[in-house]
Amino acid sequence: MENTGCFSYRDGQLYTEDVPLRVIAAAAGTPVYIYSQTELTQRAAAYHDSLAAISPQGQVCFATKANSNPTLLRWLAGLGLGADVTSGGELFLALQAGFSPDKILFSGVGKRREEIELALDNNIHALQVESAQEFDLIGQIAAARQQAAPISFRLNPDVASETHPYISTGTKAHKFGLAAEEIRRLAPTAAAHPWLHLKGLAAHIGSQITRLEPFTQAVQLVLALAAQLKSQGISLSYLNVGGGLGIKYAEAETQDFSPPTIADWVQTVARPVAAAGYPVFMEPGRSIVGPAGLLLTHILYTKQQGSHNFVITDAGMTELIRPALYQAHHPIVPVLPRAGTPQTVDIVGPVCETGDVLGRNRTLPPLQPGDYLAILQAGAYGFVMSSNYNGRLRPAEVWVNGSKWQIIRPRQTWQQLEA
């Protein structure tokens, strides 16, 4: 494994910052998510500082769907980030975490009336409109309340991205956003509405995208639509370039591959927008928190079945569903590597599903029951997608800062399954 600074081997064992993972495992148990404060801070700062140099009036809004742990959200709010939320629950968490309401964007194709009202109650920056019927409902609610409702339109730019189909969001085959012609139709109504305040345009084409070209194409389409609206006398106060920058999940055998850096991505998407005279908003999530987290698990059993060598761990698809849902690849490494001949194994969980596989055909040092494994790049879409399927308990979460660590979400108990 490459040493990354926040996760590294020292004296033959794996650390997060200055804390040995075996120490956390002994005290907090497994499975447990572990996050590096240093890594999270550095990645958030890379976005904040890169954008500030290009668009001082712009705003980085962390996509809370990637990780909504309250401690992490409070930390990011304290660093000056805003929040992109997709539900009333995420909006509640963002407000409780201390994000300034004027830095909160509310996305999502299925906003309920009470969620729209909660957004208006708290004077968030904008509701991002994703359908004509949602537009009508927001207008009705705003008129009934006699309160100006800030909105932006989410453009579906019909741009394909090379990512898993389940996390691609920017073509006409997807449920997200509005076609350009629909926005051109609705924008004059928004501009003339006494209780709607049209503030911006947004586009988001998907997640875990590792090339810059699709982003460039989407930004040009947003700029073209903004220019068309301007020619009709409709001015906008910002443009939102979305998020979706991928991270490196691959292991050593493909080290020649590397996604764009945060700075390169920000330069690519923000400079054209700033040059056109608009403040730039963006919604990164995975690329801020993904590399800052890992899932620590321990081995329950090993067994050979036919030609397969299975390593059965106490973490499974209920803790990290990405491999089962997206066929996602996460690096998996031993916390205390043993000497000996490496073996090719399937790392599987305890859930009663054949698809409960965390890693197939992984070549690892000899493994025994009781050994600890670290599943890396797991800070995004890990705990937030966990479940109680099979009566499983949601794992604990731990926050590491230098040589100090603390539990920031206790492990669920069996009694809480009744709640």
C-alpha positions as CSV (number, residue, x, y, z in Angstrom):
1,M,0.0,0.0,0.0
2,E,1.1,3.6,-0.7
3,N,1.6,5.7,2.4
4,T,-0.8,8.6,2.1
5,G,0.2,10.6,5.1
6,C,-3.0,10.0,7.0
7,F,-2.9,6.2,6.6
8,S,0.6,4.8,6.6
9,Y,2.6,1.8,7.8
10,R,5.0,2.3,10.7
11,D,7.0,-0.4,12.4
12,G,5.0,-3.0,10.6
13,Q,1.5,-1.8,11.4
14,L,-1.0,0.6,9.9
15,Y,-1.7,4.0,11.4
16,T,-4.3,6.7,10.9
17,E,-2.2,9.9,11.5
18,D,-0.3,9.0,14.7
19,V,-2.8,6.4,16.1
20,P,-2.2,2.7,15.5
21,L,-5.4,1.1,14.1
22,R,-5.1,-1.9,16.4
23,V,-5.5,0.5,19.4
24,I,-8.8,1.9,18.0
25,A,-10.0,-1.7,17.2
26,A,-9.2,-2.9,20.7
27,A,-11.1,0.0,22.4
28,A,-13.9,0.7,19.9
29,G,-14.5,-2.7,18.4
30,T,-15.1,-3.5,14.8
31,P,-16.6,-2.8,12.3
32,V,-15.7,0.9,12.7
33,Y,-15.3,3.8,10.4
34,I,-12.2,6.0,11.0
35,Y,-11.7,9.5,9.6
36,S,-8.6,11.6,9.5
37,Q,-9.1,15.2,10.5
38,T,-5.9,16.3,8.8
39,E,-6.8,14.7,5.4
40,L,-10.3,16.1,5.5
41,T,-9.0,19.6,6.3
42,Q,-6.4,19.5,3.6
43,R,-8.9,18.4,0.9
44,A,-11.5,20.9,1.9
45,A,-8.8,23.6,1.9
46,A,-7.7,22.6,-1.6
47,Y,-11.2,23.4,-2.9
48,H,-11.7,26.5,-0.8
49,D,-8.4,28.1,-1.7
50,S,-8.4,27.1,-5.4
51,L,-11.9,28.6,-5.8
52,A,-11.1,31.7,-3.8
53,A,-8.2,32.5,-6.1
54,I,-10.5,32.4,-9.1
55,S,-13.9,33.5,-7.8
56,P,-13.7,35.3,-4.5
57,Q,-17.5,35.5,-4.3
58,G,-17.9,31.8,-5.1
59,Q,-18.8,29.1,-2.6
60,V,-17.8,25.5,-2.0
61,C,-20.9,23.6,-0.8
62,F,-20.1,20.1,0.6
63,A,-22.4,17.4,-0.7
64,T,-23.7,16.1,2.6
65,K,-25.0,12.9,1.0
66,A,-21.4,11.7,0.9
67,N,-21.0,11.8,4.6
68,S,-23.4,13.4,7.1
69,N,-21.7,12.6,10.4
70,P,-22.5,15.6,12.6
71,T,-18.9,16.0,13.8
72,L,-17.5,16.1,10.2
73,L,-20.2,18.5,9.2
74,R,-19.5,20.9,12.0
75,W,-15.8,20.7,11.1
76,L,-16.4,21.6,7.5
77,A,-18.8,24.4,8.4
78,G,-16.1,25.8,10.6
79,L,-13.7,25.8,7.6
80,G,-16.1,28.1,5.8
81,L,-17.7,25.6,3.5
82,G,-21.4,25.6,2.6
83,A,-23.6,22.6,2.2
84,D,-25.5,20.9,-0.6
85,V,-28.4,18.9,0.8
86,T,-30.9,16.5,-0.8
87,S,-33.6,16.1,1.8
88,G,-35.2,17.7,4.8
89,G,-33.1,15.5,7.0
90,E,-29.9,16.6,5.4
91,L,-31.0,20.2,5.7
92,F,-31.7,19.7,9.4
93,L,-28.3,18.2,9.9
94,A,-26.6,21.1,8.0
95,L,-28.4,23.7,10.0
96,Q,-27.6,21.9,13.3
97,A,-23.9,21.7,12.2
98,G,-23.7,25.4,11.9
99,F,-23.6,25.9,8.1
100,S,-24.8,29.4,7.3
101,P,-28.2,29.2,5.7
102,D,-27.0,31.5,2.9
103,K,-24.4,28.9,2.0
104,I,-26.9,26.0,1.7
105,L,-28.3,24.7,-1.6
106,F,-31.2,22.2,-1.7
107,S,-31.0,19.7,-4.6
108,G,-33.1,16.7,-5.3
109,V,-35.9,15.6,-7.7
110,G,-38.5,14.8,-5.0
111,K,-38.8,17.6,-2.5
112,R,-41.8,17.4,-0.3
113,R,-43.9,20.4,0.6
114,E,-42.7,20.4,4.2
115,E,-39.1,20.2,3.0
116,I,-39.6,23.3,0.8
117,E,-41.3,25.1,3.7
118,L,-38.3,24.2,6.0
119,A,-35.9,25.7,3.4
120,L,-38.0,28.9,3.3
121,D,-38.3,29.0,7.1
122,N,-34.5,29.1,7.3
123,N,-33.8,31.4,4.3
124,I,-31.3,29.1,2.5
125,H,-29.4,30.3,-0.5
126,A,-31.6,28.5,-3.1
127,L,-33.9,25.6,-3.9
128,Q,-32.5,23.9,-7.0
129,V,-35.5,23.2,-9.2
130,E,-35.5,19.9,-11.1
131,S,-39.0,19.7,-12.6
132,A,-41.8,22.0,-13.9
133,Q,-44.2,20.7,-11.3
134,E,-41.7,21.4,-8.5
135,F,-41.4,24.9,-9.9
136,D,-45.1,25.4,-9.7
137,L,-45.3,24.1,-6.2
138,I,-42.5,26.4,-4.9
139,G,-44.3,29.3,-6.6
140,Q,-47.6,28.3,-4.9
141,I,-46.0,28.0,-1.5
142,A,-44.1,31.2,-1.8
143,A,-47.2,33.1,-2.8
144,A,-49.3,31.7,0.0
145,R,-46.6,32.7,2.5
146,Q,-46.0,36.0,0.7
147,Q,-42.3,35.2,1.0
148,A,-39.7,35.4,-1.8
149,A,-38.4,31.9,-2.6
150,P,-34.8,31.8,-4.0
151,I,-34.5,29.3,-6.7
152,S,-32.0,28.1,-9.3
153,F,-32.7,25.7,-12.2
154,R,-30.7,22.5,-12.5
155,L,-29.8,21.9,-16.1
156,N,-29.7,18.4,-17.4
157,P,-27.0,19.0,-20.0
158,D,-27.3,15.6,-21.7
159,V,-23.6,15.0,-21.2
160,A,-22.5,11.4,-20.8
161,S,-19.8,10.6,-18.2
162,E,-17.6,7.4,-17.9
163,T,-18.8,6.2,-14.5
164,H,-21.1,3.5,-13.2
165,P,-24.6,3.9,-14.7
166,Y,-26.1,4.2,-11.2
167,I,-24.1,7.4,-10.4
168,S,-24.3,9.0,-13.8
169,T,-26.9,11.9,-13.6
170,G,-26.4,14.2,-16.6
171,T,-28.2,12.7,-19.7
172,K,-31.8,12.7,-20.8
173,A,-32.1,9.1,-19.7
174,H,-31.7,10.2,-16.1
175,K,-34.3,11.7,-13.7
176,F,-32.2,14.7,-12.7
177,G,-32.6,18.3,-13.8
178,L,-34.4,20.0,-16.6
179,A,-33.7,20.2,-20.4
180,A,-32.4,23.6,-21.6
181,E,-35.6,24.2,-23.6
182,E,-37.7,23.7,-20.4
183,I,-35.6,26.1,-18.5
184,R,-35.9,28.7,-21.3
185,R,-39.7,28.2,-21.1
186,L,-39.9,28.5,-17.3
187,A,-37.3,31.3,-16.7
188,P,-39.5,34.2,-17.9
189,T,-42.3,33.0,-15.6
190,A,-39.8,32.9,-12.7
191,A,-38.5,36.3,-13.5
192,A,-42.0,37.8,-13.6
193,H,-43.3,36.0,-10.5
194,P,-43.7,38.3,-7.5
195,W,-42.6,35.7,-5.0
196,L,-39.9,33.8,-6.9
197,H,-36.2,35.0,-7.0
198,L,-34.3,33.3,-9.8
199,K,-30.7,33.3,-8.7
200,G,-28.8,30.8,-10.7
201,L,-28.2,27.8,-13.0
202,A,-26.7,24.5,-11.9
203,A,-25.5,21.3,-13.6
204,H,-24.3,18.0,-12.1
205,I,-23.4,15.2,-14.4
206,G,-22.6,12.4,-12.0
207,S,-20.1,11.0,-9.5
208,Q,-16.7,9.4,-9.6
209,I,-15.8,11.0,-12.9
210,T,-12.1,10.8,-13.6
211,R,-11.7,12.9,-16.8
212,L,-12.0,16.7,-17.2
213,E,-13.7,16.6,-20.6
214,P,-17.3,15.9,-19.5
215,F,-17.0,18.7,-17.0
216,T,-15.8,21.1,-19.6
217,Q,-18.6,20.2,-21.9
218,A,-21.2,20.7,-19.2
219,V,-19.8,24.1,-18.1
220,Q,-20.0,25.3,-21.7
221,L,-23.6,24.3,-21.9
222,V,-24.4,26.1,-18.7
223,L,-22.7,29.2,-19.9
224,A,-24.5,29.1,-23.2
225,L,-27.9,28.8,-21.5
226,A,-27.0,31.7,-19.1
227,A,-26.1,33.8,-22.1
228,Q,-29.4,33.0,-23.8
229,L,-31.3,34.0,-20.7
230,K,-29.3,37.2,-20.4
231,S,-30.2,38.1,-24.0
232,Q,-33.9,37.8,-22.8
233,G,-33.2,40.3,-20.0
234,I,-32.9,37.6,-17.3
235,S,-29.8,38.1,-15.2
236,L,-28.4,35.5,-12.8
237,S,-26.3,36.0,-9.7
238,Y,-24.2,32.8,-9.9
239,L,-23.6,29.6,-11.8
240,N,-23.2,26.2,-10.1
241,V,-20.8,23.8,-11.7
242,G,-21.8,20.9,-9.5
243,G,-19.3,18.2,-8.4
244,G,-18.5,14.6,-9.2
245,L,-14.7,14.6,-9.3
246,G,-13.5,11.0,-8.8
247,I,-10.8,9.6,-6.4
248,K,-8.3,6.9,-6.8
249,Y,-9.8,3.6,-5.7
250,A,-7.3,1.4,-7.6
251,E,-4.4,-0.4,-5.9
252,A,-0.7,-0.7,-6.8
253,E,-1.1,-2.6,-10.0
254,T,-2.7,0.5,-11.7
255,Q,-0.7,3.3,-10.1
256,D,-0.3,4.8,-13.6
257,F,-3.9,6.0,-13.4
258,S,-4.7,9.1,-11.4
259,P,-7.8,11.3,-11.5
260,P,-7.4,15.1,-11.9
261,T,-6.2,17.0,-8.8
262,I,-8.7,19.2,-7.0
263,A,-6.8,22.3,-8.1
264,D,-6.9,21.2,-11.8
265,W,-10.6,20.4,-11.6
266,V,-11.4,23.8,-10.0
267,Q,-9.3,25.6,-12.6
268,T,-11.1,23.7,-15.4
269,V,-14.7,24.4,-14.3
270,A,-14.4,27.7,-12.5
271,R,-12.2,29.8,-14.8
272,P,-14.7,30.0,-17.7
273,V,-17.5,30.9,-15.4
274,A,-15.6,33.5,-13.6
275,A,-14.4,34.9,-16.9
276,A,-18.0,35.3,-18.0
277,G,-18.6,37.4,-14.9
278,Y,-20.4,35.0,-12.6
279,P,-19.6,33.9,-9.0
280,V,-18.9,30.1,-9.0
281,F,-20.7,27.7,-6.8
282,M,-19.7,24.0,-6.6
283,E,-20.8,20.8,-4.8
284,P,-17.9,18.4,-4.2
285,G,-18.5,15.5,-1.8
286,R,-16.6,12.2,-2.4
287,S,-13.3,14.0,-3.3
288,I,-13.3,15.8,0.0
289,V,-14.2,13.0,2.4
290,G,-13.6,9.7,0.5
291,P,-9.8,9.5,1.0
292,A,-10.1,10.7,4.6
293,G,-11.9,7.6,5.8
294,L,-11.5,3.8,6.1
295,L,-13.6,0.9,7.4
296,L,-11.8,-1.3,9.9
297,T,-12.9,-4.9,10.2
298,H,-11.6,-8.1,11.6
299,I,-11.5,-11.6,10.2
300,L,-14.0,-14.1,11.7
301,Y,-13.1,-17.2,9.7
302,T,-11.2,-18.4,6.7
303,K,-12.3,-21.3,4.5
304,Q,-11.6,-23.0,1.2
305,Q,-14.5,-23.9,-1.0
306,G,-13.6,-25.5,-4.3
307,S,-11.0,-23.3,-5.9
308,H,-12.0,-20.3,-3.8
309,N,-10.3,-19.1,-0.6
310,F,-12.8,-17.1,1.4
311,V,-11.9,-14.6,4.2
312,I,-15.1,-13.9,6.2
313,T,-15.1,-10.5,8.0
314,D,-17.4,-8.9,10.6
315,A,-18.1,-6.1,8.0
316,G,-20.2,-6.6,5.0
317,M,-22.6,-5.0,2.6
318,T,-24.6,-3.6,5.5
319,E,-21.6,-1.5,6.5
320,L,-20.2,-0.8,3.0
321,I,-22.7,-1.5,0.2
322,R,-20.7,0.1,-2.7
323,P,-19.0,-3.1,-3.8
324,A,-22.3,-5.0,-4.0
325,L,-24.3,-2.1,-5.4
326,Y,-21.8,-0.6,-7.9
327,Q,-19.2,-3.3,-8.2
328,A,-16.9,-0.7,-6.7
329,H,-13.3,-1.5,-5.9
330,H,-11.8,-0.5,-2.6
331,P,-8.2,-1.2,-1.6
332,I,-8.1,-3.7,1.2
333,V,-4.9,-4.1,3.3
334,P,-3.9,-5.9,6.5
335,V,-3.3,-3.8,9.6
336,L,-0.5,-6.1,10.8
337,P,0.9,-7.8,7.7
338,R,2.2,-11.3,8.3
339,A,5.3,-12.8,6.7
340,G,4.7,-15.6,4.2
341,T,3.5,-16.4,0.7
342,P,0.7,-14.2,-0.5
343,Q,-2.6,-15.8,-1.3
344,T,-5.5,-14.8,-3.6
345,V,-8.7,-14.6,-1.6
346,D,-12.3,-13.3,-1.8
347,I,-13.1,-11.0,1.1
348,V,-16.7,-11.5,2.1
349,G,-19.1,-10.4,4.8
350,P,-21.5,-12.2,7.1
351,V,-24.7,-11.1,5.4
352,C,-27.0,-13.8,3.9
353,E,-26.5,-12.6,0.3
354,T,-24.1,-14.1,-2.3
355,G,-23.4,-10.5,-3.4
356,D,-22.0,-9.7,0.1
357,V,-18.5,-9.4,-1.2
358,L,-16.1,-6.6,-0.2
359,G,-13.3,-7.6,-2.6
360,R,-12.8,-10.4,-5.1
361,N,-9.5,-12.0,-6.1
362,R,-7.3,-10.0,-3.8
363,T,-3.7,-11.0,-3.3
364,L,-2.8,-10.5,0.3
365,P,-0.3,-11.8,2.9
366,P,-1.3,-14.8,4.9
367,L,-4.5,-14.1,6.9
368,Q,-5.9,-15.7,10.0
369,P,-9.0,-15.3,12.1
370,G,-8.6,-12.3,14.4
371,D,-6.5,-10.3,12.0
372,Y,-7.6,-6.8,11.1
373,L,-8.2,-5.5,7.6
374,A,-8.5,-1.9,6.5
375,I,-10.9,-1.0,3.6
376,L,-9.5,2.2,2.3
377,Q,-11.1,5.2,0.5
378,A,-14.3,4.6,2.4
379,G,-15.0,8.0,3.8
380,A,-17.7,8.7,1.2
381,Y,-20.9,6.8,0.7
382,G,-19.9,4.4,3.5
383,F,-21.7,4.8,6.8
384,V,-24.5,7.0,5.2
385,M,-25.5,4.0,3.1
386,S,-25.3,1.4,5.9
387,S,-28.4,-0.5,7.0
388,N,-29.9,-2.8,9.5
389,Y,-30.5,-5.6,7.0
390,N,-30.2,-9.1,8.7
391,G,-30.6,-7.3,12.0
392,R,-27.1,-5.9,11.7
393,L,-26.0,-3.0,13.9
394,R,-24.7,0.2,12.3
395,P,-21.0,0.6,13.1
396,A,-19.2,3.1,15.2
397,E,-17.4,6.1,13.8
398,V,-14.1,7.5,15.0
399,W,-12.4,10.9,14.5
400,V,-8.6,11.0,14.6
401,N,-6.5,14.2,15.1
402,G,-2.8,13.6,15.4
403,S,-2.2,11.2,18.3
404,K,-5.7,11.7,19.7
405,W,-8.9,10.0,18.7
406,Q,-12.6,9.9,19.8
407,I,-15.8,8.0,19.0
408,I,-18.1,10.5,17.2
409,R,-20.9,8.0,16.8
410,P,-21.3,5.1,19.1
411,R,-22.1,1.6,17.7
412,Q,-25.8,0.9,17.5
413,T,-27.2,-1.5,20.1
414,W,-29.6,-4.3,19.7
415,Q,-32.1,-2.4,21.9
416,Q,-32.0,0.4,19.4
417,L,-33.3,-2.0,16.7
418,E,-36.7,-1.6,18.3
419,A,-36.8,2.2,18.0
